[in-house]
Amino acid sequence: MLISISLLLTFCKLSLAQQVIPLNTLIGNNFENKIDVTPPFSLYVSAQMDSDFNLNNIYVKTMDNQIKSLKDLRHSRQHAESGPISPFQATSQTLITTNLSNGTLALMNGFIYVTTSKQSTDQSFRVYSVDNINTIKINGNVDGNCTIVFLNTDSRILPAHSSLFTKWQQPRDATVKMYKGYPTDVLEKNSTQIFSNPVLATGKLLYIPTVETFAVTLGIFYMKTTNDVYFQVDSRNIDFNGYSTQNYQTTGFFMKSKEVVGHNVTINCLRDTRFNGTTGANIMGYMPTKYGKVTVQTNDNTFADSFTVTPVDGILGGSVDKIGKNMTISSVDTDGGEFFVQYYVVQGEQISSTYAPGEPTPPTYESTTKGVKNSKLMLVVGILFLSILSL
């Protein structure tokens, strides 16, 4: 699967100060391809599907006589095979040249990622290629607030560019926000993260102790962290239809990329029926038409509560004051679009033996309800909480 300019533009937020250069857009036969970014900057290579032979015949050259092959840059790590990529530090005008033919280049899949000057001197800025198991451990006392960029050009696994996150550990005083694309020197718009912990839940920021295994199917994405965070990320995927949560208070993530046809995913919820609780989700995305909709439905033998949104470039959220045996994420008219769903399940106080359902509360958003009364649906529009979501 070739990386095209149009595909990469869906991955990235454009910035005049940085670039993503698909290898299949280079001109061969020893032409000097100039990198149109003012130095200094750092340069990284992601090319999991391209041969070392071809990469060894593409060179990065600077006016101050630095020269490296893309093969060397692709395999260079700061600490170990699974560590961050070692940057190529450019301090002068930089060119890319190759003796490969244009026909050979047109079949390549990888890309070159060029940072801003500010990022190139930031010791807390790290870039990982998701081509094997990366164990990432951030020590807040040593590393400070970190920006971590992930590059994935592996199309052998479907959906393509799948990065699987596992073994997540995060203390209560740490924060993580994940974004599509690559970071610029401008602060992100509020409520545009695709995943976060603490999560905006029922109108407030809530730390969730357990983060479920989840996959991100993007060629480029990044996260910003404060304090200690630990997880592993690998280039693979699992079938999340039928996945079971691992704790009573937990959060997870599901996304549909543009290349994937919309389909239903049902997640089984670990619960203790002696307790009440909340099931909710934050949704954002980019729809090809106004008719695209995403629904999150909580299911049980006696009820089914759901909320539906048309994803936009900002968080829309909803919650139900029940925990069902499972939840289903479904969509209509989303082919060619993409959406991101961060779900959460929070078990609350024990239900008294004298508990009796009250009168139903009218939903404030599109919903379907049957069976047990006292169901409540709440729409939380993330952009109303701009100040509390800012890092």
N, C-alpha and C positions, 0 to 999 in steps of 0.2 A: 504494500500500500504506500503510494508516494505521498510525501509531504508537499503540498502545493502552497503557493502564496495565499490563496483564498482560505485554505484550511488553517494556516498558521495565524491569519488575521482573526479567526474566530477564537483562537487560543489567547491572543495577546491584546493588551491595551496599547495603542500606538503612542509613541513618544519620540519627539525629535532628538532626544538625547541618547537614545539607545536603539538597538536593532535586533531583530531575529532574522537571520539570513538562511533560507533553505538552500541546501547544497545543490538541489536540482535547478536553481536559478543562476548559478555561477556560469560564467563563460570560460570555456576551456582553451586548449591550444596555446597555453602560456600568456593568455590575456591577463592584464593587471586589473583585478576587481578591487576597487577602492572601498574601504569601510568608511562610510560617511558619518563618522562620529568623532567629535573633537576629543583628542587625548587629554589627560590620561583616562584609560578605561580598562576593564578586565574582559577577557574573552573566554568562553567555555564552549565545548563541543558535546553534542548528544547525537550519536549515530549508531544505535544498537543494531540496525538492520543492514548496515553497510560493511563491506569487506575491508579488512586491514590493508589489503593490497591497494585498493582505491584510495583509502584515507592516507596511506603513506606517500601518495603521489599528489597530495594537495597541501600547499604550504602557506603559512602565515608569515609575512615578512614585514619588518618595520624599517623606517628610514635610519634608525640607529643600529641597524645590523643584527637585530634579533631574527631568528628563523626557527620555526617549529612545524613539524608535520601534524596534520589532524589526527593521525594515529597516535602520536605521542600525547597530544592534548586530551584525546578521548580516554586514554588509559591512565592518565596522571591523577594520583590521589594525594591529598595532603598528609594523611597518616597511614592508612592501610587500604586494602583493595575495596573496602566498603565505606571508606570515609568520603568527605567532601571532595569535589573536583578541585585540583590545583589550578588557579587562574593563570592565564597568560596575560601578564601586565604590559600593556602597550603605553608608551610615553611619547610616541611620535606617530606620524602618518603611517597607516597600516594597510597592506595589500594582501589579497589572496590570489595565489597563482597555482596553476596545475597544467601538466602536459596531457591530462586526460581529454578525450574528445567531448564535444557537446552532447553527443548521443549517450555516452557513458554517464555523464553528470546528470542527464535528464532522468535516469533511472535510480538515482540515489534518494535516500529517505531522510537523512539526518539534517541537522541545522546547527548554525553557530549563534550563540547568544552573547550579545554585547551589552555591558552594563553602563551606567552613568559614571562620571568621574567621582562623585561622592560615594557611590557604592563600592568603587574599586579600592578605596582607602578605609572602608568600614570593616573593622576586625570582627564584628558580629554578623556580617553578611556572608552567608554560606550557600553553595550551590551543590546539589546532589544529582547524579544521574541514576535513575531508578532502573538499573540493569542487573542487580543482584540484591541480596538482603542487606539493607543498610540499617544499622543500629544507631539511632540518634539519641543522644543524651545531652540535654542542655542543663548546665549548672548556672543558675541565675547569679550566684555570687561571683563566679569567674567570667561567664560569658556575657552577662548583662542581658539587655533586651535584644533578641535575635530576629533576623529576617532570614528565612530558609526558602530557597527556590528549588523546585523539583522539575527536572527535565526527563521526559519519557518519549522515546521514539520507537518503542517496541510494538509492532503491529502483528506479532505472531499469535497473541492472545486476543480473544474477542470478549468484550469490546476492546478495540485498539487503545493503546496508551494507558493501560490499566495499572494503577498503583494501589496495592493492598496494604492497609495500615492495621497492625496488630500489636498486642501487648502494651497498650497505652497506659501510662502512669502519669498522674498529674495531681499535685497537692492542691489544697483549697486556695492558697494564695497565688497560684499561677494562672495565667490567662493565655489562651490560644485563639487566634482568628485566622481562618484560611480563606484565600481569595483565588478566583480564576485569573489567569494571565500572569504577567510579571510585574514586579513592583517598580514604581517610578520614584522620583524625589518628592512628589506631591502626596500629601496624606490621602488615604482612601476616603471615599464618600462613606458616610455612616450608613449602617444597615445594608451593606453590599457584600458582607462576608457570606460564603456558602456554608461554613461550619464554624462553630465557636464553642468554647467552654471557659467560663460560664456561658450558659445559653439563655436567651430571652424566653422565659416561660411564664405564662399567665400574667404578663405585664411586669415582670421583674427579672433581674439577672439572677440566675440560679446555678450554683456550682453542682455539677453532676459527678459523683465519684467514679462511675464506670463509663468508659467509652467502648462501644462495641467495635468489633472488626468491621471495617468499611473500605470501599474502593473508590478512587477518584479516577475517572477516565478522561483526562486532559493531557495534552502534550506539555503544557507549561502551567504551573500553579505555584502558589507560595503561601507561607504562613508567617505570622508575626507572634512572638512569644515573649512572656515575661516570667521570670523565676524558673523553677525546675520543671522540665518536661522530658519524658522518656517514651519512645515507641520504636517499632520496627516497620520498615516499608520495603516492599518487594514488588517486582514486576510480575504480577499474577492476579487472578480474580477467582471468585467463588460464586456459586449460584445463591443469591440472597432470597430467592423464593423458597420459603420453608425455614429460613434462618430463625433461631431461637435466642432471645436475649439472655444475658448471663447474670443479671442482678435486678433487684427490686427498684433501684433508682439508677437509671441508665439513659444514655443517649447514643444514637447511631446516625447513619447517613446513607442516602441512596440518591443516585443521579442517573439521568438518561442523557446520553450525548446525542449530537445531531445526526450521527450516522446510524443510530440504533432505532428500530421500530418500537413504539410505545407498547408496553406489556404490563400486566398486573404482577405485583410482588406482595406476598403475604408474609408477615413477620410474626412469629409466635412470641407472646409476652409472658415472661416469668412473673407470677403474681401469687399473693396470698389472699384468698377471698375473704378472710376475716377483716381485711383492711380496705379502706377506700383509697382513692388516689386520682391522678390526672394523667391523661394521655394527650400529647400535643405534637405539633410540628411547625417548623418554620420553612417556608417555601419561597424560592426565587427562581428566575430563569428568563429565557428569551424565546418567545413564541413567533412562528412565522405569520400567524394570523391572530385576530382577536378572539377566535373561537377555541383556541387551545386552552384546556383546563386540566388541572391536577386535583385529585380527590384523595384524602386520607380518611379511611373509615375504620372505626373501632368495632369489633365484632364479638358477640357472645351468643349463647343459646337464647337469651331473653331480650336482647337489644342489639341495635346496630346504629351507631351515631357517626355522622360524617361531616366534613367540611370541604368545600371546593373553592379553588381560587384560579384565576388566570395569572400565571407567573409574570412578574415584571422585574426590572433591575433594582430590586430592593426587597427586603424581607416582608412577606405577608405570613401571618401565623394564626393558628387556631388551636383550641384545646377542648377536651371533653372531660367532665368530672367523673370519669369511670376508667377502669382498666379492664379491657376485654381479654379474652383468651388469645386474640391476635389482632393485628391491624393490617389493612390492605392499602397499598399505594397504587392508584390507577390513574390513567390519563386518557384524554380523547383529543383528537386533532392536534397532536404534538409532533407528528412526523416532520423532520427537518428542523425542529426546535430542540432546545435542551432545558432541563430543569434540575434543581437541586433541592432535596428534602432532608432537613435535619429533624429527626423525630426524637422524642423523649418520653420516658415513662417514669413517674414519680409516685411511689406508694406513700400514702399519708397515714393519718391516725386510725386506730382500730375502730371499726364500726360497732356501736353498742348493740347488745342483743335486743334492745327495745327500739332499735332504729326502724323508722318507717319512712318510705319515700314521701316527699312533699309534693306540692303542685309543680307542674312543669314550668320551666322558665322559657319564654319565647326565644328562639335562636335569633342571633343578630346577623346570621349569614346563612347561605344556602346549606340545608341539612336534610338528612333523612333519619327518622327515628321510629323505632317500634318497640313495644314491650314495656320494660320498666320505666316509670316516670322519673321526674327529677333529673332529667338530662339537661346539660347546659353547654352551649357552644359559644365560644368567644373568639372574635376576630381581633388579632393584635397586629397592627400595622407597624412594622419595625421602624419606619422613618419618623414616627411620632416620638421615638425614644432616642433621638440623636445624641443628646448630651451624655446619657448613661452608657451608650455603646462605644464611645470614643476611647481609644487606648490612651 
